[in-house]
Amino acid sequence: MALPTSLDKDAIREAYEDVRSNMSDHEWAVFKFDGLKIVCSAKGQGFQEFCSQFHDDERAFGYIRIQMGDEMSKRSKFLFLTWIGPEVGVMQRAKMSTDKSIIKDIINNFAVELQVETNIDLDLEMFKTHLNKAGGANYGTGVREV
């Protein structure tokens, strides 16, 4: 019988709220497994640094704030990411749905949820496309008259 996964709830909640805050410079947080416990492994700025946190032989979760909008309005949108690297075994892959449900008790405010399994899928434009679809109307003209 598999042992249950636990959370470092305080650290995860703090990182989640930090990313959500407009007063914070942190744009993202990554949560990884330390044995049977999910912990906050990193927080930071910049999409490339976010992408560098995910490795082929591990499972992880990411939470990222992405600036969206058009020339008339800007707004922050949030994306929740489940990472299952291509070298992760079958049993660990199967366990991710259960593990995801417990972390989503804390990380519960996001516009889009994606599961990604290769570095190629860590693509900012693809993330923005999903966020635009989730956001509904997109009326921007592409030009702002001054």
Disulfide bonds with the S-S distance in Angstrom:
none
